[in-house]
Amino acid sequence: MGQTQPAARNGTMRRKRHTATRFAVIDTETTGLSKHDRIVEFACITISNGEIVDEYDTLIQPNRDPGPVKIHGITPTMLQSAPTFSAVAADIAVRLDGAVLVAHNIGFDQRMLAQEVARLTNASFDPGDGVCTYRLTGMKLAVAAQHYGVALPNHHSALDDARAASDLLTASSAATNRRLARTFASSQPMSFKCNNEGGGITIRRPQASTRKGSLGLLVTRTDWPPTRQEIESVYLDALDRCLDDGVLEPAEQRWLDDTAASLNLPEQRRRELHESYFELLRQQILADGIVTEREEALAKDVAAALQVDPTSIVSTPTSPTRTGLTRAALDLGDAVCFTGECATPGQALTRSQLELIATDAGLRPIANVTKKCAVLVAADPLSQSGKAAKARRYGIPVIGVDEFLRAAAALTQSR
């Protein structure tokens, strides 16, 4: 398992203190607060010598339901092509290793990162000392942002929260800034080592804002820890930014060409990296055994942008009933199971209300998925809950609440 402490020498743990010039301001959105919960979104803003040189954010597939959707707004559909933490661990590590960690309520983010790293087999993690902007301000993030005039357009979006925490570092009072300077001067940078291959691929929220940063500075990364094939990692990072929307605009293509030239990246190797990038995307799409029309369209757009062969994905999506795209055919007496927080646009419905609707329509609500279950009703048909996974193993359709209500109404009218 991944270790959460740095290696000891001669029976003692050596932690040399020094002044860091690089800070990593992070935020995580999670499925919950316990030791069993997972990260569903991660963001990091890298500040080097007082300048933002990089912004990184990605959704992360937790292989379970995303948790409090009402809080973070992340649905199973948004996560359908997202990489796992293992797939992005190396890309996160290169940003965090050797930097002083900064976060609002830093203990929570440190703990969630440590839990994720502990699930890896080839990584180590020591959070260092870190700087907590909650302790500096004594206020919740939204309150502190309002107090200091810091922008927070989408609270509980990892990137926006990290940006707000970053701005709070400079927006605080003079006394706070003096205390902050002393804290930075004595802080122990964190250590995050990961031997996974860096892929560069991120999946972001719909309508996510453009990531900031002087991208040209990524080419040098003078104070970033060296990684294997550093030039290729930088290029893949740049490529991922340009492919946020699945399209390479002419200006983005020119920027990529300039980046490749400045890195002295051979054209043949560049084509191979494009194929590698697409292969990683393909693996992510196929990981859950479901290929939706949206995922297939994304794969084709990226393949066209990269000028690679898209046929290696799949020619057609898997059974539409598994993606909630077809109408459910229910008969009187059918067993119906429900999972997740069930709601439909403009109408909040509890599970007990849905079960009552099912009963009134002549259906039979059951608590658990069995082979005799006709359908599983989920708030999002792409749910990764245990019930949804079991239903798919049994070949039972997973449908949305809207589709269930239509089917139940049709049964009620026919009685």
Secondary structure, 3 states (H helix, E strand, C coil): CCECCCCCECCECCCCCCCCCEEEEEEEEECCCCCCCCEEEEEEEEEECCEEEEEEEEECCCCCCCCCHHHHCCCCCCCCCCCCHHHHHHHHHHHHCCCEEEECCHHHHHHHHHHHHHCCCCEEEECCCCEEHHHHHCCCHHHHHHHHCCCCCCCCCHHHHHHHHHHHHHHCCHHHHHHHHHHHHHCCCCEEEECCCCCCCCCCCCCCCCCCCCHHHHHCCCCCCCCCCHHHHHHHHHHHHHCCCCCCCHHHHHHHHHHHHHCCCCHHHHHHHHHHHHHHHHHHHHCCCCCCHHHHHHHHHHHHHHCCCHHHCCCCCCCHHHHCCCCCCCCCCCEEEEECCCEECCEECCHHHHHHHHHHCCCEEECCCCCCEEEEEECCCCCCCHHHHHHHHHCCCEEEHHHHHHHHHHHHHHC
